[in-house]
Amino acid sequence: MTGSSGDPERVVSALADADDRIVEGALRPKRLSEVIGQDRVREQLSLVLEGALRRGRAPDHVLLSGPPGLGKTTFAMIIAAELGAPLRITSGPAIERAGDLAAILSTLTVGEVVFIDEIHRVARPAEELLYLAMEDFRVDVVIGKGPGATAIPLDIAPFTLVGATTRAGLLPAALRDRFGFTAHLDFYEPEELGVIVRRSAGLLGVALREDGADEIAGRSRGTPRIANRLLRRVRDFAEVRGDGVVTRDCARAALELYEVDESGLDRLDRAVLSALVCRFGGGPVGLSTLAVAVGEEAETVEVVAEPFLVRAGLMARTPRGRVATPAAWQHLELPVPRDAAWARQIGAGPDWAGQQEAGQDAAGESHDATLFD
């Protein structure tokens, strides 16, 4: 990843910086019973772990997928804690050769949990070694090179692999099929984020009012990591420019200073949206052209800004390019033109824009902004 596409310094970035990792260590729930949200995943995982404990065997390998900041690492740590087993942590990019993986697996103890973050980035030779280890708890150590090389089978202790990925589609089917339990983490509801913010405030010793917690939660883009980061920024504002108590007015003033609006959009998000609507009439417009208009790399716009704008229903990806939805005009407090590209894309009639103002489209139903994904 190049450019600023993975820039964790954006206050609404779902990627973790060094400060986030330090704070998250203190804020992470330690048991499944302490997890807020992700009810379906929590219940399913509880059954998997409880069944394994009753049988006295290592549970099936677990694959966790979903956008960054939703708790995949937290769930991996909880799995180890619930099993009462040691946890070995590594990442896909760190495993460049089969020997790197063999060195980890050959030193495992019985029942140990191995967590590989961004598992889709594991090198192909190591990936093939992983297949055998996951199925037969064995690795083949190759000695020598060329025609004289020999493979010596080495048994390893039964273990549980927990893989995490933000791009499940990049996982080879052969690897994905070896996981006995797969779970996708969804974005959190504002009410759930409100509970998380209040819990974090208690752990951090922040004086937080109910309305202040709700204000932060509503701007956190459905992501606990962002909610905790915004809480820390608002806390700083309250301590420096207020009386130390985080209220709704305090949170609004602080987040306005950090350029995070009521929908969770920051400067880059609004720049992309404004360019799409004001400069290109709502589109369709190509990604490269849109990136030049906002002075960013195309990858930055595609990886950083677009996912949230599409999920929020403000932008759609179509075969012809990026298109602004009616919600984009409304967010920018602009009237929706009757010849908007979105209306043309869905084949709406000439009265469609007016009907949108009344809260419904020409068919009387709303359209999903991800229709053309």
TIMI-140579 format. One record per residue (C-alpha): residue number from 1; x, y, z. Coordinates in Angstrom, 1 decimal. Layout:
# residues N
@resi: NUM u: X v: Y w: Z .
...
END
This chain:
# residues 373
@resi: 1 u: 0.0 v: 0.0 w: 0.0 .
@resi: 2 u: 1.5 v: 3.3 w: -1.0 .
@resi: 3 u: 0.8 v: 6.9 w: -0.5 .
@resi: 4 u: -1.5 v: 7.9 w: 2.3 .
@resi: 5 u: -4.0 v: 5.1 w: 1.7 .
@resi: 6 u: -3.2 v: 3.5 w: 4.9 .
@resi: 7 u: -2.7 v: 6.7 w: 6.9 .
@resi: 8 u: -3.7 v: 5.9 w: 10.5 .
@resi: 9 u: -3.3 v: 9.5 w: 11.5 .
@resi: 10 u: -6.8 v: 10.4 w: 10.2 .
@resi: 11 u: -8.9 v: 10.7 w: 13.3 .
@resi: 12 u: -11.5 v: 8.5 w: 11.6 .
@resi: 13 u: -9.1 v: 6.0 w: 10.2 .
@resi: 14 u: -9.9 v: 2.4 w: 11.1 .
@resi: 15 u: -6.2 v: 1.5 w: 11.1 .
@resi: 16 u: -4.4 v: 1.4 w: 14.3 .
@resi: 17 u: -1.4 v: 3.6 w: 15.1 .
@resi: 18 u: 1.1 v: 3.1 w: 18.0 .
@resi: 19 u: -1.0 v: 5.0 w: 20.5 .
@resi: 20 u: -4.1 v: 3.0 w: 19.5 .
@resi: 21 u: -2.3 v: -0.3 w: 20.1 .
@resi: 22 u: -1.2 v: 0.8 w: 23.6 .
@resi: 23 u: -4.6 v: 2.1 w: 24.6 .
@resi: 24 u: -6.5 v: -0.9 w: 23.1 .
@resi: 25 u: -4.5 v: -3.3 w: 25.2 .
@resi: 26 u: -6.2 v: -1.7 w: 28.3 .
@resi: 27 u: -9.6 v: -1.4 w: 26.8 .
@resi: 28 u: -10.0 v: -4.9 w: 25.1 .
@resi: 29 u: -12.6 v: -7.2 w: 26.7 .
@resi: 30 u: -11.0 v: -10.3 w: 28.1 .
@resi: 31 u: -13.9 v: -12.8 w: 27.9 .
@resi: 32 u: -16.8 v: -13.4 w: 25.5 .
@resi: 33 u: -19.2 v: -12.3 w: 28.2 .
@resi: 34 u: -17.6 v: -8.9 w: 28.2 .
@resi: 35 u: -17.9 v: -8.4 w: 24.4 .
@resi: 36 u: -20.4 v: -5.7 w: 23.3 .
@resi: 37 u: -22.1 v: -6.2 w: 20.0 .
@resi: 38 u: -21.4 v: -9.0 w: 17.5 .
@resi: 39 u: -24.1 v: -11.1 w: 19.2 .
@resi: 40 u: -24.3 v: -13.7 w: 16.5 .
@resi: 41 u: -20.5 v: -14.2 w: 16.3 .
@resi: 42 u: -20.2 v: -14.3 w: 20.0 .
@resi: 43 u: -22.9 v: -16.9 w: 20.5 .
@resi: 44 u: -21.6 v: -19.1 w: 17.7 .
@resi: 45 u: -18.0 v: -18.9 w: 19.0 .
@resi: 46 u: -19.1 v: -19.7 w: 22.5 .
@resi: 47 u: -20.6 v: -23.0 w: 21.3 .
@resi: 48 u: -17.5 v: -23.9 w: 19.3 .
@resi: 49 u: -15.2 v: -23.3 w: 22.3 .
@resi: 50 u: -17.5 v: -24.8 w: 24.9 .
@resi: 51 u: -17.8 v: -28.0 w: 22.8 .
@resi: 52 u: -14.1 v: -28.3 w: 22.4 .
@resi: 53 u: -13.5 v: -27.8 w: 26.1 .
@resi: 54 u: -16.0 v: -30.6 w: 27.0 .
@resi: 55 u: -14.3 v: -33.0 w: 24.5 .
@resi: 56 u: -10.9 v: -32.1 w: 25.8 .
@resi: 57 u: -9.7 v: -31.3 w: 22.2 .
@resi: 58 u: -8.5 v: -28.3 w: 20.3 .
@resi: 59 u: -11.3 v: -26.5 w: 18.6 .
@resi: 60 u: -11.6 v: -26.1 w: 14.9 .
@resi: 61 u: -9.5 v: -23.5 w: 13.2 .
@resi: 62 u: -11.2 v: -20.1 w: 13.2 .
@resi: 63 u: -11.3 v: -17.5 w: 10.4 .
@resi: 64 u: -12.4 v: -14.0 w: 11.2 .
@resi: 65 u: -13.0 v: -11.5 w: 8.4 .
@resi: 66 u: -14.2 v: -7.9 w: 8.3 .
@resi: 67 u: -13.1 v: -4.3 w: 8.0 .
@resi: 68 u: -10.3 v: -3.1 w: 10.3 .
@resi: 69 u: -11.1 v: -1.9 w: 13.8 .
@resi: 70 u: -14.0 v: -4.2 w: 14.5 .
@resi: 71 u: -12.3 v: -6.5 w: 17.0 .
@resi: 72 u: -10.7 v: -9.4 w: 15.1 .
@resi: 73 u: -7.5 v: -9.3 w: 17.2 .
@resi: 74 u: -9.7 v: -9.0 w: 20.3 .
@resi: 75 u: -11.6 v: -12.1 w: 19.5 .
@resi: 76 u: -8.4 v: -14.0 w: 18.9 .
@resi: 77 u: -7.1 v: -13.1 w: 22.3 .
@resi: 78 u: -10.5 v: -14.0 w: 23.8 .
@resi: 79 u: -10.4 v: -17.4 w: 22.2 .
@resi: 80 u: -7.0 v: -18.1 w: 23.8 .
@resi: 81 u: -8.3 v: -16.9 w: 27.2 .
@resi: 82 u: -11.5 v: -19.0 w: 27.0 .
@resi: 83 u: -9.4 v: -22.1 w: 26.2 .
@resi: 84 u: -6.8 v: -21.2 w: 28.9 .
@resi: 85 u: -4.1 v: -21.6 w: 26.3 .
@resi: 86 u: -1.0 v: -19.6 w: 25.3 .
@resi: 87 u: -1.4 v: -17.3 w: 22.3 .
@resi: 88 u: 1.3 v: -16.9 w: 19.6 .
@resi: 89 u: 0.8 v: -13.8 w: 17.5 .
@resi: 90 u: 2.2 v: -13.1 w: 14.0 .
@resi: 91 u: 1.1 v: -11.5 w: 10.7 .
@resi: 92 u: 0.9 v: -12.6 w: 7.1 .
@resi: 93 u: 3.6 v: -10.2 w: 5.8 .
@resi: 94 u: 6.0 v: -11.4 w: 8.5 .
@resi: 95 u: 5.8 v: -15.0 w: 7.0 .
@resi: 96 u: 7.8 v: -14.7 w: 3.9 .
@resi: 97 u: 9.2 v: -18.2 w: 3.7 .
@resi: 98 u: 8.0 v: -21.7 w: 4.6 .
@resi: 99 u: 10.8 v: -21.8 w: 7.2 .
@resi: 100 u: 9.4 v: -18.8 w: 9.0 .
@resi: 101 u: 6.1 v: -20.7 w: 9.5 .
@resi: 102 u: 7.9 v: -24.0 w: 10.4 .
@resi: 103 u: 9.9 v: -22.2 w: 13.1 .
@resi: 104 u: 6.7 v: -21.1 w: 14.7 .
@resi: 105 u: 4.7 v: -24.3 w: 14.4 .
@resi: 106 u: 7.5 v: -26.7 w: 15.5 .
@resi: 107 u: 7.8 v: -25.0 w: 18.9 .
@resi: 108 u: 4.1 v: -25.0 w: 19.8 .
@resi: 109 u: 2.7 v: -26.7 w: 22.9 .
@resi: 110 u: -0.4 v: -28.8 w: 22.9 .
@resi: 111 u: -3.6 v: -26.7 w: 22.6 .
@resi: 112 u: -1.7 v: -23.4 w: 21.8 .
@resi: 113 u: -3.5 v: -20.8 w: 19.8 .
@resi: 114 u: -1.7 v: -19.2 w: 16.8 .
@resi: 115 u: -3.1 v: -15.9 w: 15.5 .
@resi: 116 u: -2.1 v: -14.8 w: 12.0 .
@resi: 117 u: -3.3 v: -11.3 w: 11.2 .
@resi: 118 u: -3.8 v: -10.4 w: 7.5 .
@resi: 119 u: -3.5 v: -14.1 w: 6.7 .
@resi: 120 u: -4.3 v: -13.4 w: 3.0 .
@resi: 121 u: -0.8 v: -11.9 w: 2.8 .
@resi: 122 u: 1.1 v: -15.1 w: 3.8 .
@resi: 123 u: 3.7 v: -16.1 w: 1.1 .
@resi: 124 u: 2.6 v: -18.9 w: -1.2 .
@resi: 125 u: 5.3 v: -21.4 w: -0.1 .
@resi: 126 u: 4.4 v: -20.9 w: 3.6 .
@resi: 127 u: 0.7 v: -21.2 w: 2.7 .
@resi: 128 u: 1.2 v: -24.7 w: 1.2 .
@resi: 129 u: 3.0 v: -25.7 w: 4.4 .
@resi: 130 u: 0.1 v: -24.4 w: 6.4 .
@resi: 131 u: -2.4 v: -26.7 w: 4.6 .
@resi: 132 u: -0.6 v: -29.8 w: 5.9 .
@resi: 133 u: -0.2 v: -28.3 w: 9.4 .
@resi: 134 u: -3.8 v: -27.4 w: 9.7 .
@resi: 135 u: -5.1 v: -30.8 w: 8.6 .
@resi: 136 u: -2.6 v: -33.4 w: 9.9 .
@resi: 137 u: -0.6 v: -31.4 w: 12.5 .
@resi: 138 u: 2.5 v: -32.1 w: 10.5 .
@resi: 139 u: 5.1 v: -30.1 w: 8.6 .
@resi: 140 u: 7.6 v: -31.3 w: 6.1 .
@resi: 141 u: 11.1 v: -29.9 w: 6.7 .
@resi: 142 u: 13.1 v: -29.9 w: 3.5 .
@resi: 143 u: 16.8 v: -30.6 w: 3.8 .
@resi: 144 u: 19.2 v: -29.9 w: 1.0 .
@resi: 145 u: 18.5 v: -28.4 w: -2.4 .
@resi: 146 u: 17.8 v: -29.6 w: -5.9 .
@resi: 147 u: 17.4 v: -33.3 w: -6.8 .
@resi: 148 u: 19.1 v: -34.4 w: -3.6 .
@resi: 149 u: 16.7 v: -32.5 w: -1.3 .
@resi: 150 u: 14.7 v: -34.7 w: 1.0 .
@resi: 151 u: 11.5 v: -33.9 w: 3.0 .
@resi: 152 u: 11.5 v: -35.0 w: 6.6 .
@resi: 153 u: 8.0 v: -35.2 w: 8.2 .
@resi: 154 u: 7.8 v: -33.5 w: 11.6 .
@resi: 155 u: 4.8 v: -34.0 w: 13.8 .
@resi: 156 u: 3.7 v: -30.9 w: 15.7 .
@resi: 157 u: 1.4 v: -30.4 w: 18.7 .
@resi: 158 u: -2.3 v: -30.0 w: 18.0 .
@resi: 159 u: -3.1 v: -26.3 w: 17.9 .
@resi: 160 u: -5.8 v: -23.9 w: 16.9 .
@resi: 161 u: -5.2 v: -21.4 w: 14.1 .
@resi: 162 u: -7.1 v: -18.1 w: 14.2 .
@resi: 163 u: -6.7 v: -16.2 w: 11.0 .
@resi: 164 u: -7.9 v: -12.6 w: 10.5 .
@resi: 165 u: -8.3 v: -10.9 w: 7.2 .
@resi: 166 u: -9.8 v: -7.7 w: 5.9 .
@resi: 167 u: -10.0 v: -9.1 w: 2.4 .
@resi: 168 u: -11.5 v: -12.6 w: 2.6 .
@resi: 169 u: -11.9 v: -12.7 w: -1.2 .
@resi: 170 u: -8.1 v: -12.9 w: -1.6 .
@resi: 171 u: -7.9 v: -16.1 w: 0.4 .
@resi: 172 u: -7.4 v: -19.2 w: -1.7 .
@resi: 173 u: -10.3 v: -21.6 w: -1.5 .
@resi: 174 u: -8.0 v: -24.4 w: -0.4 .
@resi: 175 u: -7.0 v: -22.4 w: 2.7 .
@resi: 176 u: -10.5 v: -21.0 w: 3.4 .
@resi: 177 u: -12.0 v: -24.5 w: 3.3 .
@resi: 178 u: -9.6 v: -25.7 w: 6.1 .
@resi: 179 u: -11.2 v: -23.4 w: 8.6 .
@resi: 180 u: -13.9 v: -25.2 w: 10.6 .
@resi: 181 u: -15.5 v: -22.0 w: 11.7 .
@resi: 182 u: -15.7 v: -18.7 w: 9.8 .
@resi: 183 u: -17.2 v: -15.5 w: 11.0 .
@resi: 184 u: -17.7 v: -12.1 w: 9.5 .
@resi: 185 u: -17.6 v: -9.1 w: 11.9 .
@resi: 186 u: -20.2 v: -6.4 w: 11.0 .
@resi: 187 u: -20.2 v: -2.7 w: 11.7 .
@resi: 188 u: -21.6 v: -1.8 w: 15.1 .
@resi: 189 u: -24.8 v: 0.1 w: 15.7 .
@resi: 190 u: -24.6 v: 3.6 w: 17.3 .
@resi: 191 u: -26.3 v: 2.2 w: 20.5 .
@resi: 192 u: -23.6 v: -0.5 w: 20.8 .
@resi: 193 u: -20.9 v: 2.0 w: 20.2 .
@resi: 194 u: -22.4 v: 4.2 w: 22.9 .
@resi: 195 u: -22.0 v: 1.3 w: 25.4 .
@resi: 196 u: -18.4 v: 0.8 w: 24.3 .
@resi: 197 u: -17.6 v: 4.5 w: 24.7 .
@resi: 198 u: -19.1 v: 4.6 w: 28.2 .
@resi: 199 u: -17.1 v: 1.5 w: 29.1 .
@resi: 200 u: -13.9 v: 2.9 w: 27.7 .
@resi: 201 u: -14.5 v: 6.2 w: 29.5 .
@resi: 202 u: -14.8 v: 4.4 w: 32.8 .
@resi: 203 u: -11.6 v: 2.5 w: 32.2 .
@resi: 204 u: -9.8 v: 5.7 w: 31.2 .
@resi: 205 u: -11.2 v: 7.8 w: 34.0 .
@resi: 206 u: -13.0 v: 10.2 w: 31.7 .
@resi: 207 u: -16.0 v: 12.2 w: 33.0 .
@resi: 208 u: -18.5 v: 11.4 w: 30.4 .
@resi: 209 u: -22.2 v: 12.4 w: 30.2 .
@resi: 210 u: -24.8 v: 10.2 w: 28.4 .
@resi: 211 u: -25.4 v: 12.8 w: 25.7 .
@resi: 212 u: -21.6 v: 13.1 w: 25.1 .
@resi: 213 u: -21.3 v: 9.4 w: 24.6 .
@resi: 214 u: -24.1 v: 9.3 w: 22.1 .
@resi: 215 u: -22.6 v: 12.2 w: 20.2 .
@resi: 216 u: -19.2 v: 10.4 w: 19.9 .
@resi: 217 u: -20.9 v: 7.1 w: 19.0 .
@resi: 218 u: -22.9 v: 8.7 w: 16.2 .
@resi: 219 u: -19.8 v: 9.9 w: 14.5 .
@resi: 220 u: -17.7 v: 6.8 w: 14.8 .
@resi: 221 u: -18.5 v: 5.1 w: 11.5 .
@resi: 222 u: -19.7 v: 1.9 w: 13.2 .
@resi: 223 u: -16.1 v: 1.2 w: 14.3 .
@resi: 224 u: -15.1 v: 0.7 w: 18.0 .
@resi: 225 u: -11.5 v: 1.7 w: 17.3 .
@resi: 226 u: -12.6 v: 5.1 w: 15.9 .
@resi: 227 u: -15.0 v: 5.5 w: 18.8 .
@resi: 228 u: -12.2 v: 5.1 w: 21.3 .
@resi: 229 u: -9.9 v: 7.4 w: 19.4 .
@resi: 230 u: -12.6 v: 10.1 w: 19.2 .
@resi: 231 u: -13.2 v: 9.7 w: 22.9 .
@resi: 232 u: -9.5 v: 10.4 w: 23.6 .
@resi: 233 u: -9.6 v: 13.5 w: 21.3 .
@resi: 234 u: -12.7 v: 14.8 w: 23.0 .
@resi: 235 u: -11.3 v: 14.2 w: 26.4 .
@resi: 236 u: -8.2 v: 16.3 w: 25.5 .
@resi: 237 u: -10.5 v: 19.1 w: 24.4 .
@resi: 238 u: -12.6 v: 18.9 w: 27.5 .
@resi: 239 u: -9.6 v: 19.0 w: 29.8 .
@resi: 240 u: -7.8 v: 21.8 w: 28.0 .
@resi: 241 u: -10.7 v: 24.1 w: 26.9 .
@resi: 242 u: -13.5 v: 23.0 w: 29.3 .
@resi: 243 u: -14.1 v: 21.7 w: 32.8 .
@resi: 244 u: -13.0 v: 18.2 w: 32.0 .
@resi: 245 u: -16.5 v: 16.8 w: 31.6 .
@resi: 246 u: -17.5 v: 15.5 w: 28.1 .
@resi: 247 u: -21.0 v: 16.7 w: 27.3 .
@resi: 248 u: -22.7 v: 16.8 w: 23.9 .
@resi: 249 u: -21.8 v: 20.4 w: 23.3 .
@resi: 250 u: -18.2 v: 19.7 w: 24.3 .
@resi: 251 u: -18.1 v: 16.7 w: 21.9 .
@resi: 252 u: -19.6 v: 18.7 w: 19.1 .
@resi: 253 u: -17.1 v: 21.5 w: 19.5 .
@resi: 254 u: -14.2 v: 19.1 w: 19.7 .
@resi: 255 u: -15.2 v: 17.0 w: 16.7 .
@resi: 256 u: -15.9 v: 20.2 w: 14.7 .
@resi: 257 u: -12.3 v: 21.2 w: 15.4 .
@resi: 258 u: -11.1 v: 17.8 w: 14.1 .
@resi: 259 u: -13.3 v: 18.2 w: 11.1 .
@resi: 260 u: -15.5 v: 15.2 w: 11.8 .
@resi: 261 u: -19.1 v: 16.0 w: 10.9 .
@resi: 262 u: -22.3 v: 14.5 w: 12.3 .
@resi: 263 u: -22.2 v: 11.6 w: 9.8 .
@resi: 264 u: -18.6 v: 10.7 w: 10.6 .
@resi: 265 u: -17.2 v: 12.2 w: 7.4 .
@resi: 266 u: -13.9 v: 14.0 w: 7.6 .
@resi: 267 u: -12.1 v: 16.5 w: 5.4 .
@resi: 268 u: -11.1 v: 13.9 w: 2.7 .
@resi: 269 u: -14.6 v: 12.3 w: 2.6 .
@resi: 270 u: -16.2 v: 15.7 w: 2.1 .
@resi: 271 u: -13.7 v: 16.8 w: -0.5 .
@resi: 272 u: -14.4 v: 13.6 w: -2.6 .
@resi: 273 u: -18.2 v: 14.1 w: -2.2 .
@resi: 274 u: -18.0 v: 17.9 w: -3.0 .
@resi: 275 u: -15.9 v: 17.2 w: -6.1 .
@resi: 276 u: -18.2 v: 14.5 w: -7.3 .
@resi: 277 u: -21.3 v: 16.7 w: -6.8 .
@resi: 278 u: -20.1 v: 20.2 w: -7.6 .
@resi: 279 u: -17.4 v: 19.7 w: -10.2 .
@resi: 280 u: -18.8 v: 16.7 w: -12.1 .
@resi: 281 u: -22.5 v: 17.1 w: -11.6 .
@resi: 282 u: -22.9 v: 13.9 w: -9.7 .
@resi: 283 u: -20.9 v: 11.8 w: -12.2 .
@resi: 284 u: -20.3 v: 9.3 w: -13.5 .
@resi: 285 u: -16.6 v: 10.1 w: -13.2 .
@resi: 286 u: -13.6 v: 7.9 w: -13.2 .
@resi: 287 u: -11.6 v: 7.2 w: -10.1 .
@resi: 288 u: -8.4 v: 8.8 w: -11.4 .
@resi: 289 u: -10.1 v: 11.9 w: -12.4 .
@resi: 290 u: -11.9 v: 12.2 w: -9.1 .
@resi: 291 u: -8.5 v: 11.6 w: -7.3 .
@resi: 292 u: -6.8 v: 14.4 w: -9.2 .
@resi: 293 u: -9.7 v: 16.8 w: -8.4 .
@resi: 294 u: -9.1 v: 16.3 w: -4.7 .
@resi: 295 u: -5.3 v: 16.2 w: -4.9 .
@resi: 296 u: -4.9 v: 12.7 w: -3.7 .
@resi: 297 u: -3.7 v: 9.4 w: -5.0 .
@resi: 298 u: -6.3 v: 7.2 w: -6.7 .
@resi: 299 u: -5.5 v: 4.4 w: -4.2 .
@resi: 300 u: -6.2 v: 6.8 w: -1.3 .
@resi: 301 u: -9.6 v: 7.7 w: -2.6 .
@resi: 302 u: -10.5 v: 4.1 w: -3.4 .
@resi: 303 u: -9.2 v: 2.5 w: -0.1 .
@resi: 304 u: -9.7 v: 5.3 w: 2.4 .
@resi: 305 u: -12.7 v: 7.4 w: 1.4 .
@resi: 306 u: -14.9 v: 5.3 w: -0.9 .
@resi: 307 u: -15.8 v: 2.3 w: 1.4 .
@resi: 308 u: -17.5 v: 4.5 w: 3.9 .
@resi: 309 u: -19.1 v: 6.8 w: 1.4 .
@resi: 310 u: -20.6 v: 3.8 w: -0.4 .
@resi: 311 u: -21.7 v: 2.2 w: 2.9 .
@resi: 312 u: -23.3 v: 5.5 w: 4.0 .
@resi: 313 u: -25.3 v: 5.6 w: 0.8 .
@resi: 314 u: -23.6 v: 8.8 w: -0.5 .
@resi: 315 u: -21.8 v: 7.3 w: -3.5 .
@resi: 316 u: -22.3 v: 4.3 w: -5.8 .
@resi: 317 u: -19.8 v: 2.5 w: -8.0 .
@resi: 318 u: -21.2 v: 1.9 w: -11.5 .
@resi: 319 u: -19.8 v: 0.4 w: -14.7 .
@resi: 320 u: -19.3 v: 3.9 w: -16.0 .
@resi: 321 u: -17.7 v: 5.4 w: -12.9 .
@resi: 322 u: -18.5 v: 6.9 w: -9.5 .
@resi: 323 u: -21.9 v: 8.4 w: -9.1 .
@resi: 324 u: -23.3 v: 10.6 w: -6.3 .
@resi: 325 u: -26.6 v: 9.5 w: -4.8 .
@resi: 326 u: -29.4 v: 11.9 w: -3.7 .
@resi: 327 u: -28.2 v: 11.6 w: -0.2 .
@resi: 328 u: -24.9 v: 13.2 w: -1.3 .
@resi: 329 u: -26.7 v: 16.4 w: -2.4 .
@resi: 330 u: -28.7 v: 16.4 w: 0.8 .
@resi: 331 u: -25.6 v: 15.9 w: 2.9 .
@resi: 332 u: -24.1 v: 19.0 w: 1.2 .
@resi: 333 u: -27.4 v: 20.8 w: 1.6 .
@resi: 334 u: -27.8 v: 21.2 w: -2.1 .
@resi: 335 u: -31.0 v: 20.5 w: -4.2 .
@resi: 336 u: -31.0 v: 17.3 w: -6.1 .
@resi: 337 u: -31.1 v: 18.1 w: -9.9 .
@resi: 338 u: -33.8 v: 16.5 w: -11.9 .
@resi: 339 u: -31.2 v: 15.2 w: -14.4 .
@resi: 340 u: -28.9 v: 13.7 w: -11.8 .
@resi: 341 u: -26.7 v: 10.9 w: -12.9 .
@resi: 342 u: -28.2 v: 8.6 w: -10.3 .
@resi: 343 u: -31.7 v: 9.1 w: -11.7 .
@resi: 344 u: -30.4 v: 8.3 w: -15.2 .
@resi: 345 u: -28.5 v: 5.2 w: -14.0 .
@resi: 346 u: -31.6 v: 3.6 w: -12.4 .
@resi: 347 u: -33.8 v: 4.7 w: -15.3 .
@resi: 348 u: -36.1 v: 7.0 w: -13.2 .
@resi: 349 u: -38.6 v: 9.3 w: -14.8 .
@resi: 350 u: -38.4 v: 13.1 w: -15.0 .
@resi: 351 u: -40.4 v: 13.5 w: -11.7 .
@resi: 352 u: -38.0 v: 11.3 w: -9.8 .
@resi: 353 u: -36.0 v: 14.1 w: -8.1 .
@resi: 354 u: -39.1 v: 15.7 w: -6.9 .
@resi: 355 u: -40.4 v: 12.5 w: -5.5 .
@resi: 356 u: -37.1 v: 12.0 w: -3.8 .
@resi: 357 u: -37.7 v: 15.2 w: -1.8 .
@resi: 358 u: -40.9 v: 13.6 w: -0.7 .
@resi: 359 u: -39.0 v: 10.6 w: 0.6 .
@resi: 360 u: -39.6 v: 8.1 w: -2.1 .
@resi: 361 u: -38.4 v: 7.3 w: -5.6 .
@resi: 362 u: -40.5 v: 6.7 w: -8.7 .
@resi: 363 u: -41.2 v: 3.1 w: -7.7 .
@resi: 364 u: -42.1 v: 4.1 w: -4.1 .
@resi: 365 u: -39.1 v: 2.3 w: -2.7 .
@resi: 366 u: -35.6 v: 3.4 w: -1.8 .
@resi: 367 u: -32.6 v: 2.2 w: -3.7 .
@resi: 368 u: -29.5 v: 0.8 w: -2.2 .
@resi: 369 u: -26.4 v: 2.9 w: -2.9 .
@resi: 370 u: -24.4 v: -0.3 w: -3.5 .
@resi: 371 u: -26.7 v: -1.4 w: -6.3 .
@resi: 372 u: -23.9 v: -1.2 w: -8.9 .
@resi: 373 u: -21.0 v: -2.6 w: -6.8 .
END
